[in-house]
Amino acid sequence: MKTRHLLLAVGLAAVWGFNFVVMEAGLRHFPPLLFVTLRFALAAFPALLFAGGPGVPWRRVLAAGATLGVAQYSLLLLGMRAGMPAGLTSIVIQAQPVFTVVLAVFLLKEQITARRIAGLGVAFAGLVLIGVDLGGEGGPVGAFLLVVGGAFGWGLGNIAVRKAAPPSSLRFMIWLSAVAAVPMFGLSLLVEGVPQVRLSTEGVLAVLYVALLATLGGFGVWGFLLKRYDASVVAPYSMLVPVFGMSSAFLVTGEPISLMKLAAAVLIISGVLYAGARPRRRAVPGEASDGVSARTSDGVSGETSDGAPGRASGRTSGGAGGRGGDRPRAGSTAPAGGSRYGPAVIADCP
């Protein structure tokens, strides 16, 4: 990856990590469901007027809006309002690959390797460690479960996006935001009542940050990087999000970082990275020197390197004139999540 693109990826992780601190600040001024509504409404309008159609069937847009938008963010923000601190939330939400893999096996009939089972088992152990730590300290276990529910909604959303396979990730995100804003506003009125909000500088800046920087800007940069590099090259940078989330929460709000939290973070991040990494394959007799064969690095025959059956990837993993993973992906329309499991299945920003 070129230096400027590497800095862009790290900067994006910083924006998404700090986003948890910003959401915590926004919840001091808005009820959680209304805050989600404002986020998606501002992300959709006025961009919706210039975006064009979503490019996929409307049932796919509705499914993604209900899962990634309504389910994920309503549970996430309710959990934070109930007492989950920003830094810890940034770790727990990374459990979404565990749910994504399980859901992909049952809903998409995808195969899972022993490596991924082991890696995601380690990640799940980290999640359990956080739950035990909170329970032992008399912490907000209910709030923790709400955030875990948000991670499950994210996993469902990844399945919905995979089925949709939108030609433009950014345009799809704009329509997803528009679709999610409507039911979220209804839920806000039903649960929180007619809003009585006093606008403040901090509250307005929080909404602008999560809608424009974290959602539209973040998703645009993510799609930009995925069009130029393999998902397996770009996706691991998302694991820097909880690092920035914990550090920014410590610096801005003074949220303590205990050894138990650090251990849990290491388990979750290392487990997800191990599950999403492609193991080296032994050379197969008669295989071409560039490594192209009828079998992928997952050992599943009949599939290409991006996980789509029967579709040519259009590039090799490292032929003459380029390095594996660093070759431009001009014209690629693959959604965020070219890798079938692990961090590469991320379809949305936090």
Number of C-alpha atoms within 10 A of each C-alpha: 18 8 8 9 16 14 12 15 23 17 18 24 25 20 23 26 30 28 27 28 23 21 25 22 18 23 21 12 18 21 21 26 26 24 25 28 28 20 24 29 21 22 28 26 14 11 15 17 9 9 15 12 15 21 14 15 11 14 11 19 24 17 21 32 27 23 25 30 29 27 22 26 27 27 23 31 27 19 25 24 17 17 17 26 22 26 28 25 24 27 26 26 22 25 28 25 27 27 21 25 26 18 18 20 13 10 11 13 10 14 12 16 11 9 17 22 17 15 24 30 18 23 28 22 16 27 24 14 19 23 19 15 17 18 14 10 9 9 15 17 21 16 22 27 17 21 29 24 23 29 27 25 27 33 28 25 26 28 24 22 27 22 14 20 19 22 15 20 22 23 23 25 27 27 26 25 31 24 23 29 27 15 16 25 19 15 17 20 14 10 12 15 12 10 11 9 11 8 10 11 8 14 21 13 14 22 25 17 21 30 22 17 18 24 26 24 19 24 23 18 17 24 21 15 23 25 21 20 21 24 24 22 17 24 26 19 17 23 19 18 28 27 21 23 25 27 20 21 26 16 10 10 15 10 16 15 14 10 9 15 21 17 13 26 25 16 22 27 26 18 25 30 21 20 27 24 22 15 12 8 11 7 10 9 6 7 11 10 10 12 17 16 15 12 14 18 17 20 12 16 13 14 19 21 23 18 19 14 12 10 12 11 14 9 14 16 16 16 14 8 6 12 12 15 19 15 19 16 18 10 8 16 15 19 23 27 26 22 21 23 24 27 31 25 26 26 26 20 22 23
